[in-house]
Amino acid sequence: SFSLFAQEKPKSTYEKKVNFGIKGGFNAAMYFVDEFKIKDITINEIQNNYKVGYFGGLFLRVNMKKHFIEPEISYHVSKCEISFDKMGSQHPDIEPDYASINSTIHTIEIPVLYGYNFVKNGPYGMAFFAGPKIKYVWEKKSKLEFTNFDQKGIKEELYPFNVNVVAGVGVNISNIFFDFRYEVGLNNISKSVTYIESNADGSEEVANMIF
């Protein structure tokens, strides 16, 4: 991510009591799937296809000598795609038939980070930071596409609030800061996945995917 402090003149990060600024950058999301089952077929091999998303936001940094506390608020657009063989690789003599799930998720995120400046030499610095993050999923703006599935009417419902843990390293040159972050979700963002299943007698019923 790219950050810009609003300051009257270049001073050390911990010389000013409070810094504030704008933040923007790019992200790459990956889904961790514990179990994926469609009907009686368990999907074991899932391919994550990385896509680049983006974000922008505001932050406030409260400095305490080399330590700092940094609350933020930002708007993220995260993209990801997973693909898999619908036969679950259980029939090696049959040519694979791949399906995919493509997601674009819009979130409003509020992390509160603790940081420590372990390098500060003139206009150059480096800091470690970590902390919790609350994420609100804007479901009306988010988009989930299920491609080449045999099931009809697939619908996934997401939990509106999720909790992540963030850790990273930031480097700065004067008032321009670059953050490199890694974060992990502490809960499953998927609440349920349902689809319409046709019965032998021609009737239809709502079924669930375990995902």
N, C-alpha and C positions, 0 to 999 in steps of 0.2 A: 504494500500500500504506500501511497505518497501523502505526506503530511506537510502542512505549512503553518508555522506559528505566526501569530500576529503580535509583533513586538515593535517598540519604538526604535531600538538599536540592538545590535547583536550582543547578548550577554549569555553567560553560562545558563544552562537549563535550571540549575538549582540556585542561581543568584536572584532570579525573579521568583516571587512567591506564587504567582499564578500565570500560566500561559493558556491561551485558547487559540483555536485555529480550525481550518477546514481539512478534510481528509478525503482521499479518493484512491481507487486502485482496482485491482483485478483479483479474482478468486478462481479456484478449481475445486469442484466438489466430487466426492466419491461416496457411494452408499455401501454400508456394511450390512450384508444380508445374513442373518443367522439361520433362517429356514425359509424355503420357498417351495410350496407344494400346490399343484393344480390337480384337482380331483385326487387320484391315487398316485400321481407321478411326482416324485421329489426331484427338484432341479438342483443338482450339485455344483455344476460348473457355470458360473456367472461371470461375464466379462464386463468390467467397468470401462466405459468410453468417456474419457475426460473432455470436458468442454469449458471454455473460458467465460466466466461471468464478470460482473462489475459491481461497484458500490460507491457511495459517497456519503459524507456525514460531517458532524461537528464533534469537537472534543474539548475538554477542559483538563488542564494538568495543574495539580496543586503540589508544589515542590517543598520538600523538607530536607535541605542539604542535598545529599546524593540520592535520597529516596523520593518517590513521588506516587501520588494516587491520581489515576486518570479515568474519569467516567466519560463515556461516549454515547452518541446516538447516531445510527447510520441506517441507510436504506440499501438493501442488498438484492441483487438478482443473481441467483445461483442456477447453473445449468448442469445436467448430468444425463447420461444414457447408460442403461445396462442392456445387454443382449444375452440370449441363451438358446440352447437347443430345446425345443418343446418336448422332444422325446426323452429328455433327461439323460442323454448318452447311454440309455439302457439297451439300445438296439444298434450295436456297432456296424451291422451289415446294411443298415438303412441310412440313406443320405440324410444328414442333419437338416432340420427345418427350423430356422432361427426366427425368434420373435424378439421384440425390444420394447422397453419402456423409456420414454423420453420425457424429462421433466424440466420445467422452468419455474422456479419457486421464488416468489417475492416475499421478503421478510423485512421487518423493522427490528433492529437489534440494539440492545443496550448492555455493553460490557462495563465492568468496573475493574480496572487493572491496578495492581501494585507493581512498581518498577524500581530498579536500582541501577544507577549510573556507575558502572565499574570502570569506565574509561572516560576521562574528560580532559582534553588537552587543547587549550585555545578554542578554535571554532569546531573542533572535531570531538565526537563523543560516541559512546556505545553503551547500550543499556539492555538489561534483561527485564522482561515483564510477564506477568501471569495473572489470571483472575477468572471469575465466572461471567457468563453472558446469558441474558434472557433474550429469546427470539420469539417474535410474534409472526406467524405465518398469515399473510394476506391471501386467503384462499380464493377470493373472487378474481384476483389478478394472476394467480398461479395457474399453470397449465400442465396437465399430465396426459400423455398420449400413449396408447397401447397399440402396437403395430403387429399385424400378422398373428393375432390370437384367434383361436377357434371359438372362444366364448363371445357372447354378445352383451352389450350394455355394461361394459366394465367401468366401474366407478371407484375411485380411491378417495377416502376421507382422511385428512391430516389433522393432527392435534394442533390447535391454534397456538399454544404456548409450549416452548421447549427450552431446555437448559443445556448449555455447552460449557466446556472449559477451554480457555485460550492460553497459549504460551508462545513466546517469541522473542526475537532480538531486534532492536532498533539501532540504526546508525544515523548520525546527523553530521551535516556540514553547515555550520552557522545555524540559520533558522529553518533549513529544509531537512526533513526527517524521512527516512525510509524504514518501514516496518516489514519484517518477514514473520508471518504468523502461521501457526498450526492449531486447529481446534477440533475437538471431538465432542459429539453429542452424547449426552448422558441418558437419553431416553429414545424410544422408537418414535419417529415423527409420523409413522403411518398408523392411523387408528383402525382402519378396516379397508378391505378390498372386496367388493361384491360384483357379481355378474349374473346374467340370466342363463339358466340351464334348462335345456329342453329335455323332457322326459319321453319315454318310449310311447306313452299314450297321447303324445302331442301337446300335453300341458307344459307350462313353464313355471319355474320357481327361482327364487333368489338364492344363490349359493355364495360361499366365501372362498377366497384364496387365502392360504396361510402365507403371510409375507411379512 
